[in-house]
Structures are given as structure tokens and as C-alpha cells.
Amino acid sequence: MSGHYLFVGWDGGGTVPPELSVARALVERGHRVSVLADPTIEAEARAAGAGFRPWLRAPHLVSRRREDDLLRDFEARTPSQLIARLSDRLVCGPAGAQAAETARALEELGPDAVVSSFFLLGPQIAAEAAGLPVAALMPNIYPLPAPGLPPFGTGWRPARGPLGRARDAAVTRLGGRLWARGLPDVNAVRARLGLGPLGALWEQLAHAGRVLVLTSPSFDFPARLPGNVRYVGPRLDDPAWVEPWQEPPGDEPLVLVSLSTGHQDQLALLRRIVGALAELPVRATVTTGNAVDPAEVPAPARVQVLRSAPHGAVLQRAAAVVTHGGHGTVVKALAAGVPQLVLPMGRDQLDNAARVTARGAGLRLRPGAGGRAIAAAVRRLLEEPGHREGARRMAERLRAERRRDAAADELEELLPVARIA
């Protein structure tokens, strides 16, 4: 029985391809999908086979240029500043406008279910008020407090003793107080739509029929999660906008370098990485995404610097990866059994780096590391077999989990509820 899903999202850079990959899977199963999101992702949404309508009044990107970046989280110097930006500019401040536009889309399109980026609480409230089933997508590790998980954004491993647990609890309480500042805005939206107040901000996710975590439980740390949360595996598709790739000539080991597709002030780091690779007997493919003009990264002949390349194809040939630790690049490298050097710059990247090293699949350095340290770490990935063995173990686990599309299966289970309603 086919249905109509409304996907509601925002242009979070690396979060877009996995979410639209889920939309594409539903289209391929015969469902209708509409997307309400920033106009910058229209081409990608239509390439997935979905209909599209842009945000008009809710804050949104008008281009992917640095000057048009809404969050500008690269300017945040502390966790409190980052949470404040997310709350004011994405999660809580715009919730009313997002809810109003979502309600209008629900009235005009008549979908059977709503699939929302988990950060977008306003659309989830509008769907709840309309009596529609809701699924929230988390296109990375599980980021909310849960027994067994270290606090998000710290890059810590799970606590082992009383002191570690006390540390985690203190940081979690601080994060809760920071997010609570936006709770009145969200509760005001709920009140306008006839819904009761939340006791805590992320309690909104408890109202979703499903919270789908687009990664593997083999990658994330084990934890006791709410009953509506499901790990459904990573999405490994390349974005629709990647360009054809030709492998650089030579027989030296190939290294893939990929930092964020969004703006994180990564130019200096990219240049240091390329300089480090120039001192090693390797070839390299460097992808810069929308954030950096390839012409700004001088490179020797053995190093190609491109706006984009199909990482799936590159990883079939690569011996190592150097990355900022975005979830998409990390899990694609793990799925290909390729060890990686992670230089986390923020967001979920410290946490992804902690999981990579905990699985024995790579190394981690500070983003301010010098060229000599970067070169030494890449040499270790190429010469020490343990890192590749760790990556291959993860690849085997991921292959075993990818026997079905669990995300599409979970979303199809929402449809009978929608039909009955």
C-alpha cells in the first residue's frame, strides 16, 4: 500500500544526502514523497524523485556561500555559544514559523506521515497537532543524553567509574540548562496549536512514532535508549551533485582527503594536509565541497584537488582517509574497510573520532596539528596493519547489517497508523 510522506528538512551540509537517500528509497518502493526545505537542496530533492517546496518565511539558506550561512557555527568558541546559535537560529527561535509553514503544507498536500530532521521541532509540533504520525531522522550518532553515552560533543568515551559518571552527569545537566532557555518558545508554539507544554525541550521527540538513527549500533557506543528509537544503519549513497572521477596516475597508495562540505574555516587545515601528503610517497584525491575553491589549495602533481568526487568509487581504491570526522565520510570509510585519520573541528566530529579510535579503525589528531604530525599519522595508517584490520572488522559488521533497508521499513510501518487515523 503506497503512501505520501512529507519530508521536512534544512540544509545542514552533510546531513542532506543521508536524509534524501531515505526519501529516494521510499520513492523506489512506490511511495510519493514531498520535501519542504531550504531552496538550496531543491535539485537534490528532485533528483531523489521527490516533489519540492521551499521554506518562504522560516529562516533558510538562499545559497551555500559562506556569507549566507545561517548558523555560522564556525564562529562559536564554546559549547554554550554553539547551543545558543542552534537554539536561536534553527531549533527554538524559528519553531513558530516552521510550524506555520508545515501546517500549510499539510493542508495543501495531504500527506499520510511526516518525516522531520530531528532538530526541526516546529514541523514535528505541526504534524502532532494535525494528528499525523511523525518520524524524526538523526543522520549521525545518537546525540541526546542516555544512560551509557558520554555527553554529545565532548569526544569522550563512556565513563567507567564513579568519577567519570559524575563528570558526565554534570556536563549533561549544564547542557540541559542551556537548551532549556529555548523551551518557552517551543511551548508557545505548542500552546497556539492546542497542545500541552513540554517539561524539557527534547521531550518533543518522545511524541514521534519513530526516531531513526542513521548509523550502526556497531559504530555508536551502547546505551539504553527510548523505546521509539531505532538504529537503521548508515546511508552510503553519494550525493546527487558529485562529478565523475578519474584516478590520479601512478601506483603509490591512494589517500582520500575530505573535510566538511560546509563552512568550518577548514582552508588552513586543508593546505597543511596537502603539504604533509606532498612529503609522502602517496597519491591523493582531495575533495573540498562547497566550502573551499580548489584553486585555493596548491598541490603537487600527485595530489588532485577537486570540488567533488564519488567517495564510494574513490574508497574502493584508497589505502587511507584523512577527514574532519563528519559522520558521512567516517562511515563510508568504515564500510569500505579503509583506516582513517580524523582531525575533528566541531559538531559531532569529536564523538565520531572517539568511536573510530575505540573500534581500532584509525587515529585522531587535533585540527591544529602541524604537517609533520599529519604525515606521521598517515604513514602509520599505511604501515601498521592494526588500523586496517580494525576498519575491516567494522566493514564486516556493516555488511551484515545491510541486508535490508531498515529506515524505509520503519517508515512504511507508520502508514497503517496514518490510514486508520
Secondary structure, DSSP 4 states (H G I P E B T S, - for coil): ---EEEEE----GGGHHHHHHHHHHHHHTT-EEEEEE-GGGHHHHHHTT-EEEE-SSS---S-SSGGG-SS-GGG--SHHHHHHHHIIIIISTTHHHHHHHHHHHHHHH--SEEEEETT-HHHHHHHHHTT--EEEEESSS--S--TTPPPTTS-PPPP-SHHHHHHHHHHHHHHHHHHHTTHHHHHHHHHHTT-PPPSSGGGGGGGSSEEEE-S-TTTSPP----TTEEE-----PPPTT-----PPSSSSPEEEEE--SS-SS-HHHHHHHHHHHTTSS-EEEEE-TTTS-GGGS---TTEEEES---HHHHHHHEEEEEE---HHHHHHHHHTT--EEE---STTHHHHHHHHHHTTSEEE--TT--HHHHHHHHHHHHH-HHHHHHHHHHHHHHHHHTTS-HHHHHHHHHHHHHHH-
